[in-house]
Amino acid sequence: MPLVPSPHDSSIPVYEIETINPENPDETITSHLTVIDVTAKYLASLKMTAENFSGEKIKGCVLSIPFHFEDQQQRALIEAAKLAGFSTVYEIHEAAAAALAFHSVTHGLGPIVNTSNATGKENANLDKLLLVLDLGGSQYKVTLISANAGTFTILSSAEDTQLGGSAFDKVLADSFAKEFKRKTKFDIEENRRSKSKLLSASEVTKRLLSRNETSPCHVESLHEGLDFSTSINRGKFEMLIDHLLNQCLRVTQQAMEEGDIFSHQIDEVLLVGGCARMPRFQTKIKTLFPPSTLFRTDIEPDQAISHGCANQAFLVTTCNFDLETIASKPEFTVVPHLVKSIGIAGASNEMIVLFPRHLQLPARRTLLFSNVSSDQTEMYMAIYEGEDLGNVRNNSLLAEVVIGDLVTEESIGKRSIIEVTFEIESDKVLNVIAKTKGEKKGMKVKICPKSHH
């Protein structure tokens, strides 16, 4: 399906689909579907499958949201779920869902409360630092979570969007392609069909190598009618992917450094994602941690997130809480945070960070500006979102704020100081409050995440 500009709005990409007209087989019908439409159809098919299995009507769902998703992406996913027929949609971060799944294996489901032992100290099992390593099909994500009596606080994260199962498949397929060329003198590099068939076979071989020391690879009619058959042992495969596993180590260390946490402070490492089964990956990762660190593999890695979503759904349905109640219950809480840093443009067009990414919300910052002219009654401020501190032009402009009605130096008889307070609420609404210091009157601007202006 080609992705083309929408005929109604060129700024929106759509999938252009051609189908045969059932009333006239010689005629084709062209339809356009947005990414939201395609996602909604997929979710609707899952809903139908679940209803057929359970024999009951399903009204709500729990969606796992990738940690790096921005507000717009989250809203698009929720919109797709609504279009699919889910009247109630609950969100949970992927890493938090995995943490909930592993927690339920150890402690079971139900309300989570602090308990005390004979010494009067709180149960240490309820206060832990968790590191979630999610090595999935397309990317590697590492999330540091503080778990305290059911409240999951995301402290930091790091990801590599090019590092995942598909990267391992490609390395293995490239090795097989060279072997095929050596045996047959045929190069399949320019043949998309042959490359696709070999890539699919390589994925199967990779999966088998997680359980077996040697795994076969067979492709019928790979190229020019020639079959391809070979086998590879785990040692050679691990040698081929060693550079990718080293990159996994670097991303893992980056997440811990960003959270200002040392490896010996981690209580549990949760292995998530199908590729986390690879023995060499587990061996490599363990070199970063002391022997006392607990590595959790008691849930199938590729089922951990969906397991956590199911647990969340169970808690929601059995406790019969509404959305507002859930937000105040420890067993459902994931502390809101910023995905990207927020700051203002400095005098040299650099970004001055007010709120770093991963900051827990709500949050508040106050700045004092003393170098204002004696008759200044207005102040201009550009607010940006992003990570490039060198130049604000490389970040996203959230808002341009003009603060007016400031009290001048002449009217108060002394040098005026402008006090600007930035407040981010739990729902990520940004309030900018400005006034002359010492004065009660000022100006307040509300910047909503839905509009970003």
Helices and strands as residue ranges (DSSP letters): E 3-5, E 13-21, E 24-34, H 35-54, E 60-65, H 71-83, E 88-93, H 94-107, G 124-126, E 127-135, E 140-148, E 151-160, H 165-184, H 192-209, E 214-223, E 226-233, H 234-240, H 242-258, G 263-265, E 268-272, G 274-277, H 279-286, E 294-296, G 301-303, H 304-319, H 323-327, G 330-332, E 342-345, E 351-355, E 363-369, E 379-385, G 392-394, E 396-403, H 409-412, E 418-424, E 430-436, E 443-447
